[in-house]
Every structure is written in structure tokens, then in C-alpha cells.
Amino acid sequence: MTRKSKKDKEALPKPESGETQAAFDAAAAAYAEAEAQGDMLQIIAPDGTIVRPDLLPAPEQRLELYRQMRRARHFDERGWVLYRQGRLGVFPPFGGMEASQVGTAAALTKNDWLFPTYRDTGAALTLGLPIARTLAYWRTSPHGWQMPADLKVLPFYIPIATQYPQAVGAALAEKRKGTQNVAMAFIGDGGSSEGDFHEALNFAGALNAPCIFILQNNGWAISVPTRTQTRATNLSKRAEGYGIAGVRVDGNDVLATWHVTSQAVARARRGEGPTLIETVTYRVKAHTVADDPSRYRTEADNAGWAEKDPVNRLRAHLLAEGILTEDGEAALLAEVAQEFEDALKEADSYPDPTPAEILEHVFAEPTPQLLRQQAELLAEVQG
């Protein structure tokens, strides 16, 4: 992600109000149509009522998914504050998309691979990426560049769609080793217009790779609405062209998202190949904390999606079922907040990086070129 100058931003043409409203209407209509036609799996409705009681997971699982969504949302909200305080770099918020990220990543184990985009902080946290290390990453600190040795999480991808073919490679490596481990890769609706997306699906289908492709259709690729990128209205059907399974799910329903992903992971472990999962959601926040979404949409455009909020949806269900109480939630929120503050203190304690560290954590064994560059950089700093 490159930051445009103020002059460049001012030169950007602002879409007509009719265009932004049409883009919002198209996204809202696609969601409503999917609900009506039943081609988008939903277990609980936006108001928290049960749609598919036969698919409800155990109460303990529902409560754990809620806890993980609360952890993700707290990170997202605090991330905005830290950025404004100058304590975090440019950060891509994901508030409103917690169900799409938590529900998918929660279906994995630490033996599986996760290939996240820059917006998938919630997925990485769910799988076990430490908060302190995540904060260090978004501070562009080397302390956040190296992933934990016991976790197969790749650093957040900034290039668009390159993670998809690489995830297929990791999945095939696990298959060749005879494990039942899978690889999961995320992409946005905009990324699905890239060539790497199609090459990866064809690659995975042809070689029956144990790979789970998550396509988060959040309605926008920066300032470009989905309807401008493609005339397709159901992106999960792209799986048919490559002979692999495809499923569409309400991306704001964490129970439905977890259900379809768990099924896809189980199929992959049995050797039944890859799955493309389209999670239908909406990017209610800015592209990044440095973005000004008012240049291409209005706040009114988000109103309908606030009613579909994934955290509030599951909360309403849990309270109605007696799985969660007001006191229990208060304790959970206090625990989540304390966990974050402890991690923030740890991140603040990391020493400032040295210039030469920018060349570390690139290869397991440094190449001669890297060693030479590192020596040159050290000589320049010391000189």
C-alpha cells in the first residue's frame, strides 16, 4: 500500500452521489437477494434469531467464537486510537468483518497454514498470533516481522493475490509429506480480479490440493465497488470453472462461517480437495486509517450494514439462549481489555530497531548479497 500525496488525493475525481448510492444499493441488494434465494448459508439472522437450529454448534463453541470476535474488535478499535497517538503505523481496519475472519480461522489448528492479507489481523489473532508481535508488525518494527516458530502464519500480505498460489504450494507440500494439514488463504473481492486468483484455483483443482480459499466480498476494493470490477453477482460460482467446491455464506454470521469452513477443512483433510468460500460482508470502515472514504461514499451508505453487525448479532443470540449473561460479558470484556494492555506494554518495551535489522528475517540462511549489503549499511551508519 503506497500513500498518495495530498496533491494527488485532491486530484482524484469524486464520484457523483448517484454513483456511490448505486454502489451501495448493489451491495445491499446482493445480500438481500442471497438471503431470499437461500444460496447464502445463514444460521442466525441479523436480529439474533435462529434460522438453522440443526446447524448450531455446541454452546461452548459459540461462546468461544464470541470471545474471539471481541478480541478482534478490541484490537481494531484500539488500533485507531494508537494510530492517532502516533503509536501505530498505517493500519487497515476490519471492524464489521470479525465473523468473516474469526469464523474461518477458528476452523484451523496450529498445524495448518494461514496466508492473510493486510486486512486479516483478526484471523491471525484467532489462530494464535500474539498481540504484542502484531502491534510490532503494524509499527514496522523487526520485532513483528518474524512469526512465532510454533505458528504457520505468513506475514500480512501487502501485494494483492500473491498469497493464493503460495498457499497452494504450502498445501501441496503438506500433501506430499503425508500430513492432513491444510492451507488457508484470504483475498478480497478486488483481489479475485487478479490473475493469481484464477491461477491458484486452477492449480489447486488440478492437483487436488488441501487448500481453503477465503474470498471476503466486502463490497469495495479501496474506492472501487464490486459491481465495477465484475458483472458476476455470486463470486463463489467461480469455483465451478476449476472443478472445485464453492460455497457462499453470510460473512456477518460467525456460526455459519465457522460451519462451512469446518466442513471444507474436514473435506480437505480427507483428501477431497480445495474449497472456495465467499463470505458476503461489507467494509463499513475506511480502507486504511489514512484513507478518506467520504471521497467515494457517504456515511449513510453504511447504515444498513450496521444492523447486520456480526458481534451484536451473536451477542443477541447468546443472551437470548442464556449462554451469556450481562455479568459474564462484563468479565469477558475486562479480560480482553487487560490482555491488550499487557500486550501493548510488552510491545512498548521492545528496543528500537537498528538499521541493519531491515535485512534480517529475509532468508533462513543469509545470501552473500545480503551479508554484503548488511556490512555496507553498518559501515555507513558507523561512519
PyMOL commands that set and color helices and strands:
alter all, ss='L'
color gray80, all
select helices_A, chain A and resi 6-11+17-37+53-55+59-84+98-105+121-127+131-138+142-144+163-177+191-193+195-207+226-229+235-242+254-269+293-295+299-306+310-321+326-349+355-359+368-382
alter helices_A, ss='H'
color red, helices_A
select strands_A, chain A and resi 113-115+152-153+183-188+211-217+220-221+224-225+245-250+275-280
alter strands_A, ss='S'
color yellow, strands_A
deselect
rebuild
show_as cartoon
